[in-house]
Amino acid sequence: METEERTPEVADTRTGPPFLAGERESLEAWLEFYRETLPVKIGGLTASQLCRASVPPSTMTIAGVVRHLTDVERYWFSNIVAGATQPARYKAEDPDADFNAHSPETALADVAAYSEELASVRVFAAHAVDLDAALPGLRHGQELNLRWVYTHLIEEYARHLGHIDLLRECLDGSTGY
């Protein structure tokens, strides 16, 4: 009997952000903590589990959240922080494709794409040295700074990791922090 492939089990080696840190170090540490939390929360799931809407009537799935966070990272760090014009990975043609166009056939590749995107965007963030300076990219025609981007991404991750907690608990009873 062949077993279905699963996401990698990730040992929880996270350390919380420092209590006494400067502003940039603190913002970066919180974002990295949440980025490292995602693989821990989804470790060991099959492609079909990643795609299961486990909290009816919601259609939200873990695969959809992973795809969404991948596009969020690309948009904010590639396009706003670095000023590039990278198309969204998933929702370039359909604004809801990140959440809704997943499938068990692509779910494991979508999880891998998340890690690949992080490797890319971390470089862009490292080159943006000033929290206060206007970034090259605009958001709805408005300038913004790196502080705003970090704060927004922390909020984005906190919200969606909570969604994943609930979805995962309904799938297999696993809970985490």
Salt bridges, closest charged atoms under 4 A:
ASP12 OD1 - ARG14 NE 2.75
GLU23 OE2 - ARG147 NE 2.45
GLU28 OE2 - ARG24 NE 2.59
GLU32 OE2 - ARG35 NH1 2.51
GLU32 OE1 - ARG122 NH2 2.76
GLU73 OE1 - ARG35 NH2 2.73
ASP98 OD2 - HIS68 ND1 2.78
ASP98 OD2 - LYS91 NZ 3.70
ASP110 OD2 - ARG67 NH1 3.01
GLU117 OE1 - ARG74 NH2 3.02
GLU117 OE1 - ARG89 NH2 3.01
ASP132 OD1 - ARG147 NH1 2.44
GLU155 OE1 - HIS152 ND1 3.43
GLU155 OE2 - ARG159 NH2 2.43
GLU156 OE2 - HIS68 NE2 2.60
GLU156 OE1 - HIS152 NE2 3.41
GLU156 OE1 - ARG159 NH2 3.50
GLU156 OE2 - HIS160 NE2 3.31
ASP165 OD1 - LYS41 NZ 2.42
ASP172 OD2 - ARG168 NE 2.96
